[in-house]
Amino acid sequence: MRAIWTGAVSFGLVNVPVRLYAATTNHDIRFHQVHERDGGRIRQKRTCSVCGEEVQYSEIAKGYETDDGQLIMLDDDDLSTLPVATGHEIDVVQFVPSDQIDALLLDKSYYLEPENKAAKPYALLREALRETDRMAVVKVALRQRETLALLRVRDDAIVLQTMLWPDEVREPDFEILRTEVELRPQEMQMASSLVESLSGDFESDQFEDSYREAVANLIEYKREHGGGRPTPEAAPADEGDDMTDLLTALRRSVEAAGGTAPAEEPAAASAPAEEAAPAAEEKPKPRSRTKKTSEKAEEQAAEEKPKRSRSRKKTDDDAEETAPSKGRRSKSA
């Protein structure tokens, strides 16, 4: 166990230096999300719901959305104005009977270990709480925020039990609870008999998490019978993508600073000269001029077509008239 906080319990003129340890731990079996095909780990990315871009931690701010749809953003300067509790003292407010503490208010548990020179005042406080059957209501600053807590005795240790604030406990607003129900004496007697038959002293060691044990057994069975595979190594990052992301980040930084980012080089500039030359020769002519010229040529061809047909007809007629006359001159001769 490692201490996560050091301070002192203060009640009256008595000061007990202590160290704080987490009293509970979670033994749930945790699974990773993996790709079923190759076993690769699934990575969660932080993306913006507006622009769709991935957001780095350094670009994440704190925002609060109000009921009327306004977004209030707080920066480090705003947060520095808040009252931050940084004291290392557990201040006892009052001692209260144990049966007045609603278990619904209890949150996390921590063990208090006395410093080497504080064994006697620590034992004095512990035995006083035990003999009077009371708990100490205290205020303590954990993680830069003041919280309400209790000091209670567990075996030979004093436990610091953090509590919820009263307005964090919801009221059971169920209409059916306000309905009057008639309970007959016979029913109450049978219920009491059932309670007595199942009564006993609570011993936490006799309870165990059967689901967690079954999961562990299943994993061990599959491991022993060839159900495992070597954990795959993640593929190396693409340097080209990193460079693209870097250029994009630099360009956005320049624009955010009010500057003008240099224009991107055209693709043709990176090509060799001999490859760029044919592309220049094959450059198409403007479509508007070509289209206009072709339309004009078609109009001229349409106008000349009747003239050519009339000329051809006239020539044929002349030929027919000329042929007989030549024949008559030939005969007379």
Summary of the structure (lengths in Angstrom):
residues: 333
radius of gyration: 46.1
end to end distance: 145.4
largest distance: 167.2
contacts: 615
relative contact order: 0.08
helix: 44%
strand: 22%
